[in-house]
Amino acid sequence: MADEQEMYWLKSMQFQVQQKDKEIADLLVIIDTLQTNMRSVSTYVPEDKIKEITTRSYNWSLNWRPGQDKS
């Protein structure tokens, strides 16, 4: 009986990991799309106003890549 419970638990954990992997992949696509959109929109900002939008968080957002924040 314990073996069956362990197998069920293991399969459940594997399924959860797969779901999280899919979720992470989806989020990476969203981040990439948003970065692309930010770059596109910034080309329409007049040169004299560009400093108003290029904040630290704006630059961090544009330059962020998966895995760079791992400790």
C-alpha positions as CSV (number, residue, x, y, z in Angstrom):
1,M,0.0,0.0,0.0
2,A,2.8,2.4,0.8
3,D,4.4,1.8,-2.6
4,E,1.2,2.7,-4.3
5,Q,0.9,5.9,-2.3
6,E,4.5,6.8,-3.1
7,M,4.0,6.1,-6.8
8,Y,0.9,8.3,-6.7
9,W,2.8,11.1,-4.9
10,L,5.7,10.8,-7.3
11,K,3.4,11.0,-10.4
12,S,1.6,13.9,-8.8
13,M,4.9,15.8,-8.2
14,Q,6.1,15.0,-11.8
15,F,2.8,16.4,-13.2
16,Q,3.1,19.5,-11.1
17,V,6.7,20.0,-12.3
18,Q,5.6,19.7,-15.9
19,Q,2.8,22.2,-15.3
20,K,5.3,24.7,-13.8
21,D,7.7,24.1,-16.7
22,K,4.9,25.0,-19.1
23,E,3.9,28.0,-17.1
24,I,7.5,29.3,-17.1
25,A,7.8,28.8,-20.9
26,D,4.6,30.8,-21.4
27,L,5.9,33.6,-19.1
28,L,9.2,33.7,-21.0
29,V,7.2,34.2,-24.3
30,I,5.2,37.0,-22.7
31,I,8.4,38.7,-21.4
32,D,10.0,38.4,-24.9
33,T,6.8,39.9,-26.5
34,L,6.6,42.8,-24.0
35,Q,10.3,43.6,-24.5
36,T,9.8,43.6,-28.3
37,N,6.8,45.9,-27.9
38,M,8.7,48.2,-25.6
39,R,11.5,48.5,-28.2
40,S,9.1,49.2,-31.0
41,V,7.1,51.8,-29.1
42,S,10.3,53.6,-27.9
43,T,11.2,54.3,-31.6
44,Y,8.1,56.6,-31.7
45,V,9.1,58.7,-28.7
46,P,10.5,62.0,-29.7
47,E,14.3,62.4,-29.0
48,D,13.8,65.1,-26.5
49,K,11.4,62.9,-24.4
50,I,13.4,59.7,-24.5
51,K,15.1,60.4,-21.2
52,E,11.7,60.6,-19.5
53,I,11.0,56.9,-20.3
54,T,14.4,55.4,-19.9
55,T,14.2,54.8,-16.2
56,R,16.2,52.1,-14.4
57,S,13.3,49.7,-14.4
58,Y,12.7,50.4,-18.2
59,N,16.3,49.5,-18.9
60,W,16.3,46.5,-16.6
61,S,13.1,45.2,-18.3
62,L,14.6,45.6,-21.8
63,N,17.8,43.9,-20.9
64,W,16.5,41.1,-18.7
65,R,17.3,37.6,-20.0
66,P,16.3,34.2,-18.5
67,G,18.8,32.9,-16.0
68,Q,20.7,36.1,-15.4
69,D,19.2,36.6,-11.9
70,K,20.2,33.1,-10.6
71,S,22.2,33.2,-7.4
